[in-house]
Amino acid sequence: MSAGLENVLKKQQTQLSSSKDEKKVDEDIMQLVGFIVGEEEYAIPILSIQEIIKPIDYTRVPTTPEFVLGVFNLRGNVIPLIDLRKKFSLRSKNVDGDTRYIVLKDENNIAGFVIDKLTEAIRIKKSQIEETPETMSKRDGYIYGIGKTNKGILTIVNVKALLKRDF
């Protein structure tokens, strides 16, 4: 084999190895969107978000729990609207310029959630996410884990539990 061909093969092998390493690094990263509810910052996996919109009109539905504000029409789809402040047992707040609806989806479920404010897109290593501490209530399962970032602690919400119909 010629020296030139040998160099090309070695270079290709090095590139293949480094692309596998990059793919492994990507698999170890969780991409999240941060948001504020009350005084706390939370985050949800970016792949669970269908879209984020400014507040629009909704229709109240009788005999639903207090945290279910009603339903709204999003491009022909009727979607339940849930106030995360009420869901998390916090005092409600009037809509302001920072208020947003995050429309979350998982296999068969979709719902809009009222949040106080969006913060930022977050990339965190999965190794920096710890399970919910035993001292915290796991009854509802709303917390996926606790992320440790340079800015502090971040509560990562379990989208599947949040979308579970309990009304």
Order of alpha helices (4+ residues) and beta strands (2+ residues): alpha-beta-beta-beta-beta-beta-alpha-beta-beta-beta-beta-beta-beta-alpha
